[in-house]
Amino acid sequence: MPRNLDLTALRSFVAVADAGGVTRAAGFLNLTQSAVSMQIKRLEETLDLALLDRSARRVALTAAGEQLLGYARRMLALNDEVFGRLTHDDFEGEVVLGVPHDIVYPAIPQVLQRFSAEFPRMRVTLLSSYTRKLKSQFARGECDVIMTTEDTVEPGGETLVELPLVWVGAPGGQAWKQRPLRLAFEPNCIFRMGVQSALDAAGIPWTMAVESDSSRTIEASVSADLAVHVSLAGAEPRYMERIPHGGTLPDLETSKVNLYVADPVHSPAVEGMAELIRRAYAAQAAGVAAPRPLAPVEGAAGEGPRFALRA
């Protein structure tokens, strides 16, 4: 009697092989680690073969696993092609996008608007946090796409733009003239240490007047002229303006805005999101309007996109 392979288990097996581990694969598949492990175990029991070599720190394929991988990819591709050809449903599922607080504007609202037009039945979870935290979540497979602000770019990432940091304060404010200079920063802000070093090198005394985990608290304090802050040029928060210090404050370094996309990409919607981000930043750099959608989405008009915002 012929036996049948479980396509769900095969999909988990391919994800583990591509991700190099069960934890990251579980993040890509939106499953628990134990669920993925059980599916792999069930597949091994069906074939009566060991597919993963679990003796090393990084999960590796056995000889039988390597042989199965090619078959699994072809079977899943054929399965997905059948559904793509015989149904007209829009893509459904979730894309998790992580963006640091200070670069949500101005590009990301435009990106989300265009993504909703192309993938109207996809759920988008927007994580707004610090670069360090977002990179940790990405490494665990909890995000599909993240943006970062960094001095360099790590392997697997791409730099969208490199921008100078500028001093920002309250409109018409005077806090920047005070000595010691009153600063307002989040504890985990990646720009904080560089700003302090620049002030020390310039011989300008400073004090951390406002410190909070809430970016809203920082913005409110700075807009009330209680302290000053820094921002990427072009991404100045509302109710703040670039400080016309005329050289009395030190020039600051530049920072890269980087993009990291889960590898492998497990959904056309994930690549669609990444491409829209690339095009939005390319349009900004060129000084033109944001790009039009990539292409209209075919299918019956369904529910609108669902967005979730998580700090």
C-alpha positions, 0 to 999 in steps of 0.5 A, a space after each residue: 500500500 503506497 504511503 503519502 508524505 505530509 506536505 506540511 511536514 515537508 514545508 517545515 523540513 525545507 524551512 529548517 534546512 534553509 534557516 539552519 535551525 528549528 528556532 528561526 524556521 519556526 519564526 518564518 512559519 509562524 509556528 512554535 518550535 515544538 510544532 516544527 520539531 514534531 513535524 520533522 520527527 513525524 517525517 523521519 518516522 514516516 521514512 524511517 530515516 534520520 534527516 537532521 544531524 543534531 550532533 552539531 551546534 548548527 542543525 545539518 542535513 544527513 545524507 538522506 536529508 540532502 537527498 530529500 531536500 531536492 524532492 521536497 522543494 519540487 513537491 512544494 513548488 508543484 503544490 503551490 503552483 496548483 493553488 496559484 493556477 486553480 484559485 484566484 484568492 489574494 495572498 493571505 497571511 502576515 508580514 512582520 515589519 520592524 522599523 526604528 522609531 525615528 525612521 517610521 516617517 516619512 517613508 513607511 506610511 507610504 509603503 504601507 498604503 501601497 502594500 495594502 493596495 497590492 496585498 489587500 488580505 495580508 496582515 501587517 504587524 509593524 514593530 517599532 523599536 530600537 535597532 538592537 532589539 529589532 536585529 535580535 528579533 530578526 535573528 530569531 525569525 520573529 520579523 520578515 523585514 527590518 530596517 535599521 540605523 547603523 554605522 555599517 551594514 552586516 552580511 545579508 543587509 543592504 544600505 538604502 541611504 546614508 544620511 547625516 545626523 543633525 541637532 534638533 530642538 523646539 521651534 525657536 528654542 533656546 535650550 541649545 545655547 545652555 551649558 551644560 548642554 541638556 540632552 534628551 535620549 532613550 537609553 538604547 538609542 544607537 546615536 547616544 554614545 556618538 553624540 556624547 563623544 562629539 560633545 566631549 571632543 569639542 569641549 562642550 559640557 553636557 548633562 542627560 537632562 531627560 532619559 526615557 524609554 518612550 520616544 513620545 516622552 523624548 519628543 515632548 521634552 524637546 518640543 517644550 525646549 527642555 533639552 535637545 536631541 538628534 535626528 537623521 536629516 529629513 526625518 525630524 520629528 513633528 514639533 521639532 526643527 533643525 537647530 541653527 547653531 551656526 557651528 557652535 555645536 559639533 558636526 555629527 557623523 552619518 548613519 546608514 539606513 539598512 534593510 534586512 529581508 528574511 532569507 529565504 523569502 517565504 512569501 511573495 508578499 515579503 519580497 513585495 514589502 521589501 521592494 516597496 521600501 527600496 523604491 520609496 527610499 530611491 524616490 526620496 533620494 531622487 527628490 521625486 514623489 513616492 513610487 506607484 504600486 508595483 502591479 494591481 492585485 487580481 481577485 475578488 474584492 475582499 476585506 481591507 488590510 489588517 495592520 497591527 502596531 506593536 512596540 
